[in-house]
Amino acid sequence: MSREQPTVSVIIPNHNYEKTLRACLESVFAQTLRPLDVVVVDDASTDSSRDIAREFPCVLVARPDNGGVSAARNLGVAASRGEILFFLDSDIALAPDAIENAVALLGADPETGCVHGVLDPEPLFDDGPVEVYHCLHAHFWRLRSTGIVGTAFFALAAIERRVFEATGPFDENLRDSEDVEYSDRLAATHRIRLSERVTGRHDDVDRLLPMLAEQFRRSQLLVPVAAVERRRGGGLRANRTGGVLAAALVPATLPLALLTPWLLLVPLACAVAFALADVELSRFVARREGWPFLLRFTALHFAVHLALVLGAVLGGVRWLVDPGFGPSVRRRGDRRAAVVAP
């Protein structure tokens, strides 16, 4: 990175986010450190996203077909010129100093190759309790994990171009969990920092069934991605392991009641264990939204955990039976063998 203020390219993948794209772009062009260029990669949107992007002085890359977020980010890198790549999802509006703070953090530590940020607890557009739940949880677990971490989330992240080029592009076979797979390669050579100084307000899913469907879809890649990780440690965890296990045991132990009604106490105990698995999170929610909302939050959190578990189980099965499912390189040994093969 140059000694002078480095140039920054903002790369925004987009697919049918007309609701938030304008707010996203307005926040980018209101930054205290103005980017060299802003690249919007529209991934075959069918709404007015492209017209909105044309309202701003940005580079619009219009894909004729939907290739997924990994392919969109790779295209954005190719169309950009900055020394630092700032990846931003089109449903996030940045705090005014987000880019400036990310650049400062990268410059302060030569070993840090990537800085990513913490989402605000308030949604970009408040569309009800489901979205409030999601934003509170997303904010809390990121804030709790700030510092040097093993995972970067590229919805809100800055990485030096030279580091990105050395690490390689995003795996275009992955439409979800691409961050985790990429982080595994990145952490082999550079530090990853999660910082509360880089923030943005997110417009999250606001209805129950779509939220559960999204969680179910994303969690299917947990097992395939974990199977090819180097397991360096420091990976981010949005949920407590004990809570995940307790949630899984509730439906698993319900059939015990067929033997005797007294055995209903077993799933009940698991439900109580789930509710107590993350006391810090519960206190945070209660302080911000009150104890009545905490009850709703806990119920939604339990439903999300069930979707996570079911998705992970299905993903594990798909990983075993479908060679094309998951990361492009399924085993690190396969890639090493390919490199040395005549």
Stockholm file with secondary structure:
# STOCKHOLM 1.0

chainA/1-342         MSREQPTVSVIIPNHNYEKTLRACLESVFAQTLRPLDVVVVDDASTDSSRDIAREFPCVLVARPDNGGVSAARNLGVAASRGEILFFLDSDIALAPDAIENAVALLGADPETGCVHGVLDPEPLFDDGPVEVYHCLHAHFWRLRSTGIVGTAFFALAAIERRVFEATGPFDENLRDSEDVEYSDRLAATHRIRLSERVTGRHDDVDRLLPMLAEQFRRSQLLVPVAAVERRRGGGLRANRTGGVLAAALVPATLPLALLTPWLLLVPLACAVAFALADVELSRFVARREGWPFLLRFTALHFAVHLALVLGAVLGGVRWLVDPGFGPSVRRRGDRRAAVVAP
#=GR chainA/1-342 SS CCSSCCCEEEEEEESSCHHHHHHHHHHHTTCSSCCSEEEEEEESCSSSHHHHHTTSSCEEEEESSCCCHHHHHHHHHHTCCCSEEEEECTTEEECTTHHHHHHHHHHHCTTEEEEEEEECSSCSSCCCHHHHHHHHHHHHHHHHTCEEESCCCTTEEEEEHHHHHHHCCCCTTCSSSHHHHHHHHHTTTSEEEEEEEEEEEECCCCSHHHHHHHHHHHHTTHHHHHHHCCCCSCCCCSSCHHHHHHHHHHHHHGGGGGTCGGGGHHHHHHHHHHHTTTHHHHHHHHHHHCHHHHHHHHHHHHHHHHHHHHHHHHHHHHHHHCTTSSCSSCCHHHHHHHHHCC
#=GC SS_cons         CCSSCCCEEEEEEESSCHHHHHHHHHHHTTCSSCCSEEEEEEESCSSSHHHHHTTSSCEEEEESSCCCHHHHHHHHHHTCCCSEEEEECTTEEECTTHHHHHHHHHHHCTTEEEEEEEECSSCSSCCCHHHHHHHHHHHHHHHHTCEEESCCCTTEEEEEHHHHHHHCCCCTTCSSSHHHHHHHHHTTTSEEEEEEEEEEEECCCCSHHHHHHHHHHHHTTHHHHHHHCCCCSCCCCSSCHHHHHHHHHHHHHGGGGGTCGGGGHHHHHHHHHHHTTTHHHHHHHHHHHCHHHHHHHHHHHHHHHHHHHHHHHHHHHHHHHCTTSSCSSCCHHHHHHHHHCC
//
